Amino acid sequence: MPSQRVAKDELPVWPEQVIGGKYVRLLEKFLKQLRSEDAHGNRKLFLDDVFVAYLLAFFNPAIRSLRTIEDFSQTVQAQKHLSIRKITRSTLSDFNQLADPERLQPILDALRRQLARKSKRQSIGDDDLDELLQQTVAVDGTFLPAVAEVAWAMCNTNNHGAKKHRARVDVHLPVSTWLPEAIVIPSPGQSEADSAIERLQPGRIYLYDRGFMSFALLAAHYDDTHALQSHFVARYRPAGGNSPTLREVKSRELTEKDKAAGVLSDGVGHFKSSNPSRHRVPRVQLREVIVACEEKGKPSQLRLITNLLDVPAHVIAMLYRYRWQVELFFRWLKSSANFGHLISHASEGVQTHFYVAVIAVLLMYLHTGYRPSKYLFALMGQVGRGAATLEEILPILRERERQNELARQSAARRSEKKKQQST
């Protein structure tokens, strides 16, 4: 929807080449749905223009603050896509407090479906693990630097007494796609476990780190009759103190594959709360898999609690390692997507900005035609920072994908050969 703007020769020109206009045109039908009338007759700024401004800011590293967005919105390049003559920083700041980020979810869902249709399902050569990964979601939160005025941020004091304010963003990331299916700005004081409970879906396998150790979260994977709804693999601290002990454990014999994967023990039991009136613990069978590992260069042990009872222990150990996908996503978010600071002080504004960043990445995936991966994230980061263009990285991606496809075919042949030898 073109703006009623002044003559083109009267508008300033942004001093650098502006990237991303083609993506705005691809989303025109969605932009129309983002325009809504407000009960207040003086409303001038709407979500469609804010979305366009944030999307173009993502692809152009020089546009990284409310002030630069205001300056950019008045240029020839921006006015091609905006319906408002100018996005003032004060108005944008006010808008961020009223924004409804969930209205961007249909765009995210549509792009994820398009990418799923184009992406080939890739095997890692282990049938047991490969099938499980298609259902697996890594859950975690990350902190972003914030100022004291961010009311929903957490305040921590370091060893030197200095106070640091941080705002948390929680993500549910399917490990087979690297495409977030949930982006959550938690309520003030809400724990990671309580935030995760609100987003659980049946039929999934959720991966949790130690910060999610919670009886309430375990119980949320079952209905009121203790019927299983979803699975989980959670890292727990060693038993003792405030970390519960698995009771009445029945040990399972380890296979050679289990031992080769570093599994030290495998047993099934149940948790029992020391305060039943406060902690509702489902009376269900749980499994404890202890795996040898290293932490800070020293031998250590990984304690995994899961309700996957019929899966080999070595697969449980391998499955949990995929939780690092969400850590890699956060690393990319902060270093490559330029999300290391907050444009908005409002949680709604931060979540809107987060949605736009993920949508921008999906658009780049669709443009390249390749499945998301750690390597693709790194190259896309170069584009996001302005260090390279898509046209420059496409030959690199094609060669990398060719090598990956040869490796997958080789792994599939080895797996088939092992099957034939075992029968």
VOGU-3710 file (C-alpha; in Angstrom, 3 decimals, decimal comma):
1> mpsqrvakde> 0,000/0,000/0,000  2,003/3,035/-1,198  2,228/6,061/1,049  1,002/9,512/0,173  4,528/10,856/0,010  6,237/13,927/-1,308  7,931/14,011/-4,687  10,703/11,465/-5,025  13,355/14,099/-5,740  12,555/15,771/-2,407
11> lpvwpeqvig> 13,313/12,629/-0,372  16,776/11,868/1,001  18,615/8,792/-0,257  19,993/6,215/2,172  23,786/6,351/1,687  24,222/2,581/1,337  22,695/-0,068/-0,897  19,456/-1,276/0,719  18,997/-5,059/0,749  15,757/-6,948/1,339
21> gkyvrllekf> 13,194/-5,132/-0,774  12,422/-8,300/-2,755  11,432/-10,068/0,471  8,972/-7,321/1,316  7,328/-7,842/-2,085  7,120/-11,601/-1,465  5,085/-10,963/1,684  2,592/-8,465/0,243  -0,469/-10,656/0,873  0,532/-11,043/4,521
31> lkqlrsedah> 1,163/-7,318/4,904  -2,443/-6,589/3,988  -3,564/-8,861/6,821  -1,356/-6,988/9,285  -3,143/-3,702/8,622  -5,958/-3,236/11,115  -8,018/-0,280/12,194  -7,787/0,744/15,820  -10,525/2,083/18,057  -8,468/5,245/18,560
41> gnrklflddv> -8,972/7,507/15,578  -5,543/9,104/15,937  -3,670/5,855/15,337  -1,255/6,396/12,439  1,294/3,580/12,811  0,287/-0,038/12,212  1,962/-3,427/12,355  2,481/-3,707/8,593  4,763/-0,662/8,467  6,593/-1,672/11,649
51> fvayllaffn> 7,152/-5,162/10,251  8,549/-3,753/6,983  10,870/-1,386/8,856  12,196/-4,166/11,101  12,578/-6,573/8,171  14,639/-4,099/6,150  16,650/-3,271/9,277  17,553/-6,944/9,633  19,117/-7,058/6,163  20,885/-3,710/6,539
61> pairslrtie> 23,326/-3,665/9,477  23,531/0,142/9,648  19,881/0,278/10,785  20,107/-0,922/14,372  18,316/1,613/16,599  15,079/3,561/16,862  16,881/6,672/15,646  18,312/5,043/12,524  14,931/3,438/11,772  13,390/6,913/11,944
71> dfsqtvqaqk> 16,043/8,312/9,608  15,771/5,392/7,189  11,942/5,538/7,049  12,112/8,943/5,358  14,386/7,856/2,493  13,546/7,043/-1,108  14,319/3,354/-0,573  12,068/2,960/2,482  9,148/4,927/1,068  8,819/2,357/-1,718
81> hlsirkitrs> 7,420/-0,049/0,878  5,866/2,090/3,628  2,401/3,619/3,846  3,469/6,261/6,363  5,645/9,274/5,616  7,842/8,885/8,681  8,209/6,417/11,578  9,265/8,591/14,503  11,197/6,853/17,250  8,817/8,041/19,980
91> tlsdfnqlad> 5,790/6,688/18,109  7,589/3,392/17,402  8,529/3,111/21,081  4,872/3,609/22,065  3,747/1,125/19,416  6,073/-1,572/20,772  4,196/-1,473/24,075  0,873/-2,128/22,306  2,057/-4,610/19,666  0,561/-8,082/19,356
101> perlqpilda> 3,495/-10,259/18,194  1,234/-13,313/17,782  -0,208/-11,670/14,658  3,091/-12,506/12,938  2,707/-16,228/13,675  0,771/-16,953/10,419  3,729/-15,611/8,395  6,130/-17,779/10,371  3,919/-20,852/9,957  3,459/-20,317/6,213
111> lrrqlarksk> 7,204/-19,960/5,614  7,974/-23,026/7,735  5,499/-25,069/5,660  7,046/-23,855/2,409  10,510/-24,734/3,613  9,382/-28,155/4,857  8,026/-28,976/1,392  11,290/-27,988/-0,263  13,616/-29,635/2,255  14,588/-33,264/1,892
121> rqsigdddld> 14,382/-35,414/4,976  17,980/-36,278/5,796  19,086/-39,485/7,470  22,005/-39,554/9,886  22,563/-43,277/9,326  20,990/-44,495/12,598  17,383/-45,575/12,072  16,510/-45,597/15,798  17,796/-42,072/16,353  16,725/-40,688/12,977
131> ellqqtvavd> 13,039/-41,376/13,576  13,121/-39,883/17,070  14,766/-36,680/15,882  11,783/-35,880/13,680  9,701/-35,524/16,873  12,327/-33,846/19,049  12,208/-30,256/20,305  15,033/-28,573/22,224  13,766/-26,097/24,817  15,828/-23,360/26,422
141> gtflpavaev> 16,009/-19,681/27,239  18,676/-17,075/26,668  19,384/-13,723/28,236  19,749/-10,478/26,315  21,353/-7,308/27,697  18,735/-4,892/29,038  18,608/-1,602/30,869  17,139/-1,012/34,289  14,013/0,543/32,759  13,033/-2,863/31,333
151> awamcntnnh> 10,572/-3,777/34,068  10,391/-7,453/33,093  14,161/-7,962/33,067  16,046/-9,852/35,777  18,633/-8,101/37,922  21,781/-10,032/38,901  24,802/-8,947/40,894  28,237/-10,220/39,858  31,181/-11,030/42,118  32,268/-7,387/42,129
161> gakkhrarvd> 28,874/-6,107/43,261  27,936/-4,639/39,892  24,307/-5,026/38,885  23,401/-6,399/35,471  19,911/-6,394/33,952  19,018/-9,153/31,512  15,836/-10,014/29,629  15,014/-13,651/28,827  13,678/-15,110/25,595  12,495/-18,763/25,531
171> vhlpvstwlp> 12,519/-20,855/22,352  11,188/-24,287/21,337  13,390/-25,462/18,461  12,737/-28,683/16,481  16,227/-30,137/16,103  15,577/-31,614/12,648  14,719/-28,232/11,086  16,316/-25,463/13,191  13,079/-23,524/12,684  11,580/-22,227/15,968
181> eaivipspgq> 7,989/-23,300/16,549  7,564/-21,192/19,700  9,063/-17,839/20,663  8,141/-16,759/24,175  8,849/-13,685/26,284  8,031/-15,073/29,752  6,069/-13,217/32,378  8,147/-11,370/35,000  9,546/-13,918/37,428  8,258/-16,910/35,444
191> seadsaierl> 10,693/-19,837/35,544  11,904/-21,615/32,425  10,032/-24,750/33,499  6,712/-22,921/33,988  7,132/-21,166/30,646  7,792/-24,509/28,916  4,650/-26,070/30,421  2,446/-23,585/28,563  3,816/-24,671/25,160  3,894/-28,480/25,419
201> qpgriylydr> 2,374/-30,416/22,530  1,391/-34,108/22,520  3,507/-36,607/20,605  6,770/-34,663/20,976  10,098/-35,438/22,654  11,395/-32,461/24,619  15,033/-31,914/25,563  15,737/-29,906/28,736  18,890/-28,727/30,480  19,411/-28,584/34,259
211> gfmsfallaa> 17,557/-25,283/34,638  14,286/-27,090/33,885  14,502/-29,501/36,829  10,898/-29,371/38,056  8,320/-31,911/39,234  5,590/-29,700/37,747  7,228/-29,874/34,319  7,522/-33,676/34,485  3,866/-33,942/35,512  2,833/-31,734/32,574
221> hyddthalqs> 3,865/-34,505/30,159  0,956/-36,606/31,499  -2,760/-35,962/31,811  -4,722/-36,063/35,063  -4,967/-39,859/34,880  -1,180/-40,156/34,428  -1,617/-41,142/30,785  1,431/-40,243/28,690  1,077/-37,162/26,461  4,664/-36,416/25,438
231> hfvaryrpag> 8,199/-37,615/26,143  11,218/-35,819/27,542  14,930/-36,206/28,141  16,111/-33,884/30,913  19,512/-33,320/32,414  19,407/-33,460/36,223  22,020/-32,558/38,781  23,583/-35,495/40,647  21,187/-36,870/43,254  21,368/-35,168/46,625
241> gnsptlrevk> 20,523/-31,772/48,083  17,616/-30,343/46,110  18,080/-32,874/43,290  15,765/-35,876/43,757  16,866/-39,491/43,892  15,218/-42,097/41,698  13,587/-44,647/44,040  13,345/-48,435/43,742  15,639/-48,523/40,727  15,797/-51,690/38,608
251> sreltekdka> 19,069/-51,774/36,708  19,223/-52,692/33,031  22,068/-54,527/31,357  24,209/-52,378/29,079  24,912/-53,441/25,496  28,208/-52,988/23,698  26,714/-49,986/21,850  25,723/-48,445/25,187  29,232/-48,821/26,578  30,789/-47,482/23,390
261> agvlsdgvgh> 28,583/-44,375/23,733  29,870/-43,775/27,259  26,790/-45,018/29,121  27,755/-45,978/32,684  24,404/-47,144/34,030  20,763/-47,518/33,028  17,895/-48,036/35,454  14,141/-47,581/35,860  12,398/-46,309/38,996  10,235/-43,398/40,136
271> fkssnpsrhr> 10,456/-40,054/41,929  8,884/-39,412/45,287  8,363/-35,940/46,700  9,384/-35,145/50,271  6,478/-32,679/50,348  3,512/-34,242/48,452  1,156/-31,387/49,359  3,422/-28,935/47,533  4,909/-31,005/44,695  2,632/-33,140/42,521
281> vprvqlrevi> 4,783/-35,984/41,224  3,188/-38,432/38,799  3,533/-42,038/39,984  5,040/-43,181/36,691  8,113/-45,088/35,658  11,110/-42,906/34,917  14,490/-43,855/33,600  17,925/-42,694/34,711  20,796/-42,941/32,217  24,241/-41,916/33,447
291> vaceekgkps> 26,733/-40,998/30,708  30,449/-40,266/30,986  31,444/-36,817/29,747  33,922/-33,991/30,227  33,294/-30,599/31,807  35,980/-27,921/31,711  38,497/-30,543/30,648  37,803/-32,858/33,590  35,992/-36,224/33,637  32,380/-35,882/34,718
301> qlrlitnlld> 28,998/-37,581/34,434  25,790/-36,612/32,706  22,622/-37,631/34,570  19,651/-37,951/32,219  16,067/-38,502/33,383  13,586/-39,620/30,718  10,242/-41,323/30,190  11,490/-42,995/26,998  11,514/-46,529/28,384  11,814/-48,611/25,215
311> vpahviamly> 14,713/-46,823/23,524  18,319/-48,126/23,788  20,405/-46,269/26,369  22,981/-45,172/23,799  20,211/-43,550/21,755  19,093/-41,590/24,838  22,666/-40,331/25,239  22,927/-39,371/21,576  19,475/-37,776/21,565  20,330/-35,410/24,400
321> ryrwqvelff> 23,378/-34,120/22,541  21,004/-32,548/20,022  19,899/-30,099/22,709  22,943/-28,075/21,660  21,045/-27,124/18,509  19,166/-24,501/20,501  22,436/-23,199/21,989  23,834/-22,789/18,473  20,644/-20,990/17,459  21,052/-18,526/20,324
331> rwlkssanfg> 24,700/-17,979/19,410  23,660/-17,175/15,869  20,885/-14,907/17,127  23,262/-12,766/19,155  26,321/-12,730/16,917  24,929/-12,927/13,381  21,345/-11,636/13,611  22,437/-8,552/15,543  20,111/-9,321/18,457  22,717/-8,538/21,081
341> hlishasegv> 20,797/-5,514/22,371  17,147/-4,544/22,710  15,531/-1,918/20,519  12,397/-1,936/22,654  11,932/-1,848/26,428  8,540/-3,577/26,144  8,327/-7,381/26,078  5,836/-7,148/23,189  8,304/-5,091/21,181  11,161/-7,513/21,831
351> qthfyvavia> 9,027/-10,458/20,774  7,947/-8,624/17,609  11,587/-7,932/16,771  12,423/-11,585/17,451  9,652/-12,800/15,121  10,922/-10,558/12,342  14,483/-11,892/12,715  13,317/-15,503/12,397  11,032/-14,674/9,455  13,959/-12,972/7,722
361> vllmylhtgy> 16,060/-16,110/8,133  13,301/-18,309/6,688  13,079/-16,018/3,682  16,809/-16,465/3,086  16,454/-20,240/3,420  13,702/-20,261/0,812  15,807/-18,113/-1,487  18,785/-20,457/-1,312  16,684/-23,632/-1,407  18,824/-25,366/1,215
371> rpskylfalm> 17,888/-26,977/4,501  18,914/-25,035/7,626  22,171/-26,200/9,189  24,976/-24,854/11,366  27,033/-24,124/8,268  24,149/-22,295/6,577  23,557/-20,260/9,750  27,179/-19,084/9,645  26,984/-18,020/6,008  23,611/-16,345/6,512
381> gqvgrgaatl> 25,189/-14,421/9,341  27,623/-12,933/6,816  24,657/-11,749/4,771  22,896/-10,371/7,845  25,997/-8,347/8,791  26,399/-7,022/5,267  29,742/-8,793/4,746  28,423/-10,744/1,740  25,408/-11,006/-0,533  23,252/-14,037/-1,202
391> eeilpilrer> 24,587/-14,156/-4,745  28,147/-14,400/-3,405  27,449/-17,216/-0,944  25,229/-19,344/-3,228  28,164/-21,067/-5,025  29,673/-21,898/-1,622  26,355/-23,312/-0,422  25,933/-25,411/-3,570  29,368/-26,990/-3,164  28,802/-27,589/0,537
401> erqnelarqs> 25,420/-29,187/-0,150  26,967/-31,412/-2,833  29,558/-32,635/-0,331  26,879/-33,207/2,330  24,757/-35,207/-0,081  27,717/-37,443/-0,961  28,384/-37,967/2,759  24,709/-38,862/3,393  24,720/-41,365/0,548  27,897/-42,936/1,884
411> aarrsekkkq> 26,425/-43,190/5,399  23,260/-44,766/4,011  25,296/-47,388/2,136  27,279/-48,249/5,268  24,074/-48,542/7,308  22,495/-50,832/4,704  25,642/-52,956/4,588  25,581/-53,407/8,388  21,931/-54,470/8,243  22,680/-57,077/5,612
421> qst> 25,611/-58,445/7,606  23,505/-58,746/10,788  20,695/-60,687/9,069
//
